[in-house]
Amino acid sequence: MRRVAISGIMLLGLYSLALSANGASIYAGQERAAAVCAQCHGIKKPSADAPFPSLAGRDFTYLKLALEQYRDKTRRSDIMNAIAGSLTDNDISNVAAYYSKLKP
């Protein structure tokens, strides 16, 4: 019985690790994306009228780097520079993890 309980705990731990990319929290990313990103980029796809790209399923490293560049203003976009300027390193990792785990 004890072996089953330990195995269950180990599986739960592995599952929680699988839910995160590079230590990022997908759940925190989901909350931040809903509050900041989804108005333009949507969750799985942007609105039909929006000229913004869908972020669902994009590569984690690409999303993280792009957000860091927008925040640091080495990648220029008035809208994205302003929005990403308010994101912490953790926010960026969390949002990138969340969008990268979505299916487009």
C-alpha positions in Angstrom: 0.0 0.0 0.0 2.8 2.4 0.9 4.5 1.7 -2.4 1.4 2.7 -4.3 1.1 5.9 -2.4 4.7 6.8 -3.1 4.2 6.0 -6.8 1.2 8.2 -6.9 3.1 11.1 -5.3 5.9 10.6 -7.8 3.5 10.6 -10.7 1.8 13.7 -9.4 5.2 15.4 -9.2 6.1 14.4 -12.7 2.7 15.7 -13.9 3.3 19.1 -12.3 6.7 19.3 -13.9 5.2 18.5 -17.3 2.8 21.4 -16.9 5.6 23.9 -16.7 8.2 24.9 -19.2 11.5 25.9 -17.8 10.0 26.4 -14.3 7.2 28.7 -15.7 3.6 28.4 -14.5 1.1 27.7 -17.2 -1.7 28.6 -14.9 -0.1 32.0 -14.0 0.5 32.5 -17.7 -3.1 31.8 -18.5 -4.3 34.4 -16.0 -1.8 37.0 -17.3 -2.6 36.2 -21.0 -6.3 36.6 -20.3 -5.7 40.0 -18.6 -3.1 41.4 -21.0 -2.6 39.5 -24.3 -6.0 38.0 -25.2 -7.7 41.3 -26.1 -5.5 41.5 -29.3 -4.1 38.0 -29.8 -7.0 36.0 -28.5 -6.4 32.7 -26.7 -6.4 30.2 -29.6 -7.0 32.7 -32.4 -7.5 36.5 -32.6 -10.9 37.9 -33.5 -11.7 37.9 -37.2 -11.2 41.7 -37.4 -7.9 41.8 -35.5 -4.6 42.2 -37.5 -2.6 40.5 -34.7 -1.1 37.1 -35.0 -2.3 34.1 -33.0 0.2 33.0 -30.4 -1.2 29.6 -29.7 1.3 26.8 -30.3 4.2 29.1 -30.9 7.7 28.1 -29.7 8.3 28.9 -26.0 11.8 30.3 -26.7 10.6 32.5 -29.6 7.7 33.9 -27.5 10.0 34.5 -24.5 12.6 36.2 -26.6 10.1 38.4 -28.5 8.5 39.6 -25.2 11.8 40.4 -23.7 12.8 42.3 -26.8 9.6 44.3 -26.8 10.0 45.0 -23.1 13.6 46.1 -23.6 12.6 48.1 -26.7 15.1 46.3 -28.9 12.2 45.2 -30.9 9.9 48.1 -31.9 6.2 48.3 -31.7 4.5 51.1 -29.8 1.7 48.9 -28.6 3.9 45.9 -27.6 6.6 48.0 -26.1 4.1 49.6 -23.7 2.4 46.3 -22.9 5.5 44.2 -22.5 7.1 47.0 -20.4 4.9 46.1 -17.5 5.8 42.3 -17.6 8.3 40.8 -15.2 10.7 38.0 -16.2 8.3 35.6 -14.5 5.3 37.0 -16.4 7.1 36.6 -19.7 8.1 33.0 -18.9 4.6 32.2 -17.7 2.8 33.7 -20.8 5.3 32.1 -23.2 4.8 28.7 -21.5 1.0 29.1 -21.6 0.7 30.0 -25.3 3.4 27.5 -26.3 1.3 24.6 -24.8 -1.9 25.6 -26.6 -2.9 23.8 -29.8 -3.4 26.3 -32.6 
